[in-house]
Amino acid sequence: METTFQPKYAGFWIRLWAYVIDLLIITSIGWLLVRPIFRLVDLDLSATIWYAPITIVSVVIFYTYFTLMTYFFQQTLGKMIVGIRVVDLSKQKPSFVTIVFRETIGRILSVIPFNLPYIIVGFTPKKQAIHDYVADTLVLHEQDYQQFVVANQLHQPNPVQ
């Protein structure tokens, strides 16, 4: 028998905590940088319509943060803190096109009510969300591995009858 080790797939809860940390970071950027600039130039901060300048800037910051951090580092600050990273199906660094697709189109598909596309992470074999499926990506632990025991099978010819 042979023993091998492979990186462990990141499940729902660890990914949720990384996402919460990322949202705190993005919100902090908005409150510390964007809002003061909007106040300086006297732009409305209270508009709740989807095309309000503050909403558009917030969405751009959100998608830019996730896209650039994931492309350059394979992880956002939240993922760095909890020790997980994004890889393609061959467990290599994803291409820029893959990351853009994952972080934009994939996340747009994932905002179905109740965040069901995110919840499926807990029920899929490789712990993939919808945006992972559409972009052919995985999220793996950096320092946590699974042990697999592979039985060596001897090839025995079929007996002649």
C-alpha positions as CSV (number, residue, x, y, z in Angstrom):
1,M,0.0,0.0,0.0
2,E,1.1,3.5,-0.8
3,T,0.3,6.7,1.1
4,T,-0.2,10.0,-0.6
5,F,-1.1,13.4,0.6
6,Q,-3.2,16.0,-1.2
7,P,-4.2,19.5,-0.2
8,K,-7.6,19.5,1.6
9,Y,-10.5,21.3,-0.1
10,A,-11.7,24.4,1.8
11,G,-15.3,23.9,3.0
12,F,-18.2,26.3,3.5
13,W,-17.4,27.6,7.0
14,I,-13.7,28.5,6.4
15,R,-14.7,30.2,3.1
16,L,-17.5,32.1,4.8
17,W,-15.1,33.5,7.4
18,A,-12.6,34.5,4.7
19,Y,-15.5,36.3,2.9
20,V,-16.6,38.1,6.0
21,I,-13.1,39.3,6.6
22,D,-12.9,40.5,3.0
23,L,-16.2,42.3,3.4
24,L,-14.9,44.1,6.5
25,I,-11.8,45.1,4.6
26,I,-13.8,46.4,1.6
27,T,-16.2,48.2,3.9
28,S,-13.3,49.8,5.7
29,I,-11.9,51.0,2.3
30,G,-15.2,52.6,1.6
31,W,-15.5,54.3,4.9
32,L,-11.9,55.5,5.1
33,L,-11.3,56.5,1.5
34,V,-14.4,56.7,-0.7
35,R,-16.8,58.4,1.7
36,P,-14.5,61.3,2.6
37,I,-13.8,61.9,-1.1
38,F,-17.5,61.9,-1.8
39,R,-18.1,64.4,1.0
40,L,-15.2,66.6,-0.2
41,V,-16.8,66.9,-3.7
42,D,-20.3,67.1,-2.2
43,L,-21.7,63.9,-3.8
44,D,-24.7,62.2,-2.3
45,L,-24.0,59.4,0.1
46,S,-27.6,58.5,1.0
47,A,-29.0,57.5,-2.4
48,T,-30.2,53.9,-2.3
49,I,-30.8,53.5,-6.0
50,W,-28.6,50.9,-7.8
51,Y,-27.0,53.5,-10.1
52,A,-26.1,56.0,-7.4
53,P,-22.4,57.0,-7.6
54,I,-21.6,55.6,-4.2
55,T,-23.2,52.2,-5.2
56,I,-21.3,52.1,-8.5
57,V,-17.9,53.0,-6.8
58,S,-18.6,50.3,-4.1
59,V,-19.3,47.6,-6.7
60,V,-16.2,48.6,-8.7
61,I,-14.1,48.4,-5.5
62,F,-15.7,45.0,-4.6
63,Y,-15.0,43.3,-7.9
64,T,-11.6,44.9,-8.4
65,Y,-10.5,43.8,-4.9
66,F,-11.5,40.2,-5.5
67,T,-10.2,40.0,-9.1
68,L,-6.8,41.6,-8.5
69,M,-6.0,40.0,-5.2
70,T,-7.0,36.5,-6.5
71,Y,-5.1,37.0,-9.7
72,F,-1.8,38.3,-8.2
73,F,-1.8,36.2,-4.9
74,Q,-4.4,33.5,-5.6
75,Q,-6.1,34.7,-2.4
76,T,-7.6,37.7,-0.9
77,L,-6.6,39.1,2.5
78,G,-9.4,37.1,4.1
79,K,-8.2,33.9,2.4
80,M,-4.6,34.7,3.5
81,I,-5.7,35.1,7.1
82,V,-7.5,31.7,7.2
83,G,-4.9,29.9,5.0
84,I,-6.8,29.0,1.8
85,R,-6.1,29.8,-1.9
86,V,-7.7,29.6,-5.3
87,V,-6.3,27.2,-7.9
88,D,-7.5,25.8,-11.2
89,L,-8.5,22.2,-11.6
90,S,-4.9,21.1,-12.2
91,K,-4.0,22.9,-8.9
92,Q,-2.0,25.6,-10.6
93,K,-2.4,29.4,-10.6
94,P,-5.5,30.3,-12.6
95,S,-5.1,32.6,-15.7
96,F,-6.3,36.2,-15.6
97,V,-9.3,35.3,-17.8
98,T,-10.3,32.5,-15.5
99,I,-10.1,34.8,-12.4
100,V,-12.1,37.6,-14.1
101,F,-14.7,35.1,-15.1
102,R,-14.8,33.6,-11.6
103,E,-15.0,36.9,-9.8
104,T,-17.4,38.7,-12.0
105,I,-19.7,36.3,-14.0
106,G,-19.5,33.6,-11.4
107,R,-20.3,35.9,-8.5
108,I,-23.1,37.5,-10.3
109,L,-24.6,34.0,-10.8
110,S,-24.1,33.4,-7.1
111,V,-26.4,36.1,-5.9
112,I,-29.5,34.0,-6.3
113,P,-31.8,34.5,-3.2
114,F,-30.6,33.0,0.0
115,N,-27.1,32.6,-1.5
116,L,-27.9,29.0,-2.4
117,P,-25.0,28.8,-4.9
118,Y,-22.6,29.4,-1.9
119,I,-24.3,26.9,0.3
120,I,-23.7,24.1,-2.1
121,V,-20.0,24.2,-1.1
122,G,-21.0,22.1,1.8
123,F,-22.5,19.4,-0.4
124,T,-20.2,19.0,-3.4
125,P,-17.3,16.5,-3.4
126,K,-14.6,19.1,-4.1
127,K,-16.3,21.9,-2.0
128,Q,-17.0,24.0,-5.1
129,A,-19.5,26.9,-5.3
130,I,-21.2,27.9,-8.5
131,H,-18.5,30.4,-9.3
132,D,-15.9,27.7,-8.9
133,Y,-17.8,25.4,-11.3
134,V,-18.2,28.0,-14.0
135,A,-14.6,29.0,-13.8
136,D,-13.1,25.5,-13.2
137,T,-11.4,26.5,-10.0
138,L,-10.9,25.0,-6.5
139,V,-10.2,26.5,-3.1
140,L,-7.6,24.6,-1.1
141,H,-6.1,24.8,2.3
142,E,-2.4,25.9,2.2
143,Q,-1.2,23.9,5.2
144,D,-3.9,21.2,5.6
145,Y,-3.6,17.9,3.7
146,Q,-5.6,14.7,3.4
147,Q,-4.0,11.3,3.5
148,F,-5.0,8.8,0.9
149,V,-4.0,5.1,1.0
150,V,-3.7,3.6,-2.4
151,A,-3.6,-0.1,-2.6
152,N,-1.1,-1.6,-5.0
153,Q,-2.9,-4.0,-7.3
154,L,-0.9,-6.7,-9.0
155,H,-2.1,-7.3,-12.5
156,Q,-2.8,-11.0,-12.7
157,P,-3.7,-12.5,-16.1
158,N,-7.1,-14.1,-16.5
159,P,-7.0,-17.8,-16.3
160,V,-7.3,-19.6,-19.6
161,Q,-10.5,-21.6,-19.8
